[in-house]
Amino acid sequence: MNLDQKSARFRLDAALNHMAITFRGMTARPDENNCPCHWGSAEELGQLKVPDVELDLDLLRRTWPSDWNDHASVLRRILPQLSRALVSGLVEPLFGMDEVGRSFARGDWQHWPTEQAATVREFLNAWWTHTLIDPDPSVPAHEVLALCTEASAAISPWLRVWEAQTGTVADHHLAEAVAHWEYDLLGDQLPWESWENKEETRTALTAWLIRHAYARLHARNAPVELLHRIWLLGLAGPARWEDPHWPGHRY
C-alpha cells in the first residue's frame, strides 16, 4: 500500500469512527412502525428503538430501503453500522448502490444539524476518494459514484474528485466504469435509476466523459472499441448510430 492509499485509508477510518461517535445513542421514534408482513417482527422493530444494538445483516438489509414515518431517525440509528457495512461490501442492493443513495436522500441528511450533516458528507467523500485509489475496492467505483450522486442530488463534485485522481488505478476504474455505462449512455439513458435530476445527471456525466475519459484512457492504451464508444458519445442522433463504429446496440 503506497503513501496515498495509506492516507486515504486513514481518512476513511477516521470518518467511520466519527460516524460511530456522532450517531451514538440514536434511535427510531418510539411510535415508529412498519408492516410486519413485509418488513419484520415487533421484536425486530424494537431493536431500532434501542440505541447502539448491532443488527444482524438481514435486518440491516431490510431496514435501510424501507419506508418509515420518520426515515431520518431510522437512518441516523443505523448509520454507524450501515457505513461500515458499505465500505466492507456487505450491503447488496437488489438493483444497485443508487438504491442506498436514495435512502440517504430520503433521510434529507443535508439538512440535519451541522455536525451530523458534516459527518455524513465527510464519510461519502472519504469513501469515494479511497475507492478511486484502491486497486481492489469492495464496491466498484461506478457503484459508489451512483450512491454518492443519489445521496447528494449532484454528480459534479464527485466527478471533480475523479478528475483530480489521474493515477493508474483511478484510470483503471474509469475504464471499467465506461465499459459498464456505455450501453445506456449511447442510448441517452442514465446508467442507474434516479428520482431527481435524471437528465441533468446524464448530460453532466456524458459531457465529463467526452472531455476527460477519452484522453486519459487513450494514454493508458485502452481497447480501441472502448475509445470508440466514448467518441460516439460526442455524436447525436443519426450521426451516432450511422457511424461505422456504432456497436450495433438495440434499444
C-alpha positions in Angstrom: 0.0 0.0 0.0 1.5 3.3 -1.1 1.5 6.6 0.9 -1.6 7.9 -0.9 -3.5 4.7 -0.2 -2.5 4.8 3.5 -3.5 8.4 3.8 -6.9 7.7 2.1 -7.5 4.7 4.4 -6.6 6.7 7.5 -9.1 9.4 6.4 -11.8 6.7 5.8 -11.2 5.0 9.1 -11.4 8.4 10.8 -14.7 9.1 9.0 -16.2 5.8 10.1 -15.1 6.4 13.7 -16.7 9.9 13.5 -19.9 8.3 12.2 -20.0 6.0 15.2 -19.4 8.9 17.7 -21.8 11.4 16.1 -24.7 9.0 15.8 -24.1 7.1 19.0 -27.3 6.8 21.1 -29.7 7.5 18.2 -33.0 5.6 18.0 -36.1 5.4 15.8 -39.1 7.2 17.2 -40.9 5.3 19.9 -44.1 5.3 17.8 -42.3 4.2 14.6 -43.9 1.2 12.9 -43.7 -0.9 9.8 -45.6 -3.7 8.1 -44.9 -7.0 10.0 -45.8 -9.0 6.8 -43.2 -7.2 4.6 -40.6 -5.8 6.9 -40.2 -7.8 10.1 -41.5 -8.6 13.6 -42.3 -6.4 16.5 -39.2 -7.7 18.3 -37.0 -6.6 15.3 -38.7 -3.2 15.2 -38.0 -2.9 18.9 -34.2 -3.2 18.2 -34.4 0.1 16.2 -35.8 1.8 19.3 -32.8 0.8 21.4 -29.6 2.7 20.8 -26.3 1.1 19.6 -27.6 -2.5 19.4 -25.9 -4.3 16.5 -28.4 -5.5 13.9 -27.9 -8.8 12.1 -27.1 -8.2 8.4 -30.5 -9.4 7.2 -32.3 -6.9 9.5 -30.0 -4.1 8.3 -30.7 -5.1 4.7 -34.5 -4.8 5.3 -34.2 -1.5 7.2 -32.3 0.9 5.0 -34.5 0.6 1.9 -37.8 0.6 3.7 -40.3 3.4 4.0 -40.6 4.9 7.5 -42.8 7.6 9.1 -39.5 9.2 10.2 -36.9 7.9 7.8 -34.3 10.4 9.1 -34.5 9.0 12.6 -34.2 5.4 11.4 -31.3 6.3 9.1 -29.4 8.0 12.0 -30.0 4.9 14.1 -28.3 2.6 11.6 -25.7 4.8 10.1 -22.7 3.7 12.1 -23.3 0.1 11.2 -24.5 0.8 7.6 -21.4 2.9 6.8 -19.1 0.1 7.9 -21.1 -2.5 6.0 -21.0 -0.4 2.9 -17.2 0.0 3.0 -16.8 -3.7 3.6 -19.0 -4.6 0.6 -21.6 -6.3 2.9 -24.6 -4.3 1.5 -26.1 -5.9 -1.6 -29.0 -3.9 -3.0 -31.4 -5.7 -5.3 -30.6 -3.5 -8.3 -27.7 -1.2 -7.5 -26.0 1.1 -5.0 -28.1 4.0 -6.3 -30.8 2.5 -4.0 -28.7 3.1 -1.0 -28.0 6.7 -2.1 -31.7 7.3 -2.4 -32.1 6.0 1.2 -29.7 8.7 2.3 -31.6 11.3 0.3 -34.9 10.3 1.8 -33.4 11.0 5.2 -32.7 14.6 4.0 -29.3 14.4 5.7 -28.0 17.6 4.2 -30.5 19.5 6.4 -29.6 17.7 9.6 -27.8 19.6 12.4 -24.4 20.9 11.2 -22.2 18.3 12.8 -24.4 15.4 11.7 -24.5 16.6 8.1 -20.8 17.3 8.0 -20.1 13.8 9.3 -22.2 12.1 6.6 -20.6 14.4 3.9 -17.1 13.5 5.1 -17.9 9.8 5.1 -19.1 9.9 1.5 -16.1 12.0 0.4 -13.6 9.8 2.2 -15.1 6.6 0.9 -15.2 7.9 -2.7 -11.6 9.1 -2.5 -10.4 5.8 -1.1 -12.3 3.8 -3.7 -10.6 5.7 -6.6 -7.1 4.8 -5.5 -7.9 1.3 -4.1 -6.8 -1.3 -6.7 -9.5 -3.8 -5.5 -12.3 -1.9 -3.7 -15.1 -3.8 -2.1 -17.6 -1.8 -4.2 -16.8 -0.8 -7.8 -16.2 2.9 -8.4 -19.2 3.2 -10.7 -21.5 1.9 -8.0 -20.0 4.2 -5.3 -20.4 7.2 -7.7 -24.1 6.3 -8.3 -24.6 6.1 -4.5 -22.9 9.4 -3.8 -24.7 11.1 -6.7 -28.1 10.0 -5.5 -27.3 10.7 -1.9 -26.3 14.3 -2.6 -28.5 15.0 -5.7 -25.4 16.2 -7.5 -22.8 14.5 -9.7 -20.3 17.2 -10.5 -18.5 17.3 -7.1 -17.7 13.6 -7.3 -16.5 13.9 -10.9 -14.2 16.7 -9.9 -12.6 14.3 -7.4 -12.2 11.7 -10.1 -10.7 14.3 -12.5 -8.1 15.1 -9.9 -7.1 11.5 -9.4 -5.1 10.8 -12.5 -3.1 7.7 -11.4 -3.2 4.3 -13.0 -5.7 2.8 -10.5 -8.2 5.7 -11.0 -7.9 5.3 -14.7 -8.5 1.6 -14.4 -11.7 2.2 -12.5 -12.6 4.8 -15.2 -12.2 2.1 -18.0 -14.3 -0.3 -16.0 -17.0 2.3 -15.5 -17.1 3.3 -19.2 -17.5 -0.4 -20.1 -20.4 -0.6 -17.6 -22.1 2.6 -18.7 -21.6 2.8 -22.5 -24.7 0.8 -23.5 -27.0 3.1 -21.5 -25.3 6.3 -22.3 -25.2 5.6 -26.0 -29.0 5.1 -25.7 -29.2 8.5 -23.9 -30.1 6.8 -20.7 -28.5 7.3 -17.2 -26.8 4.0 -16.3 -28.6 3.9 -12.9 -32.1 4.7 -11.6 -32.5 8.2 -10.4 -35.5 10.1 -8.9 -34.0 13.6 -9.1 -32.3 15.5 -11.9 -32.0 12.4 -14.1 -31.5 14.1 -17.4 -29.2 16.7 -15.9 -27.1 14.0 -14.3 -26.9 12.0 -17.6 -25.9 15.1 -19.5 -23.2 16.0 -17.0 -21.7 12.5 -16.9 -21.7 12.2 -20.7 -20.0 15.6 -21.1 -17.4 14.8 -18.5 -16.5 11.5 -20.2 -16.2 13.2 -23.6 -13.9 15.9 -22.0 -11.7 13.7 -19.8 -12.2 9.9 -20.3 -11.0 9.6 -24.0 -7.6 11.3 -23.5 -6.9 9.5 -20.2 -7.8 6.1 -21.4 -6.1 6.6 -24.8 -2.9 7.3 -22.8 -3.4 4.1 -20.9 -3.7 2.1 -24.2 -7.3 1.2 -23.5 -9.1 -1.1 -26.1 -9.9 0.7 -29.3 -13.5 -0.4 -29.1 -13.9 1.3 -25.7 -12.4 4.5 -27.0 -14.8 4.3 -30.0 -17.7 4.2 -27.5 -16.5 7.4 -25.8 -16.1 9.1 -29.1 -19.6 8.2 -30.2 -21.0 9.9 -27.1 -20.0 13.2 -28.8 -22.3 12.5 -31.7 -26.1 12.8 -31.6 -29.0 11.3 -33.5 -28.3 9.6 -36.8 -24.7 10.7 -36.8 -24.2 8.4 -33.8 -26.0 5.2 -34.9 -25.0 5.5 -38.6 -21.3 5.9 -37.7 -19.2 2.9 -38.9 -18.1 2.4 -35.2 -21.6 2.0 -33.9 -21.5 -1.2 -31.9 -24.9 -2.5 -33.0 -26.8 -1.8 -29.8 -30.5 -2.1 -29.9 -32.9 -0.4 -27.6 
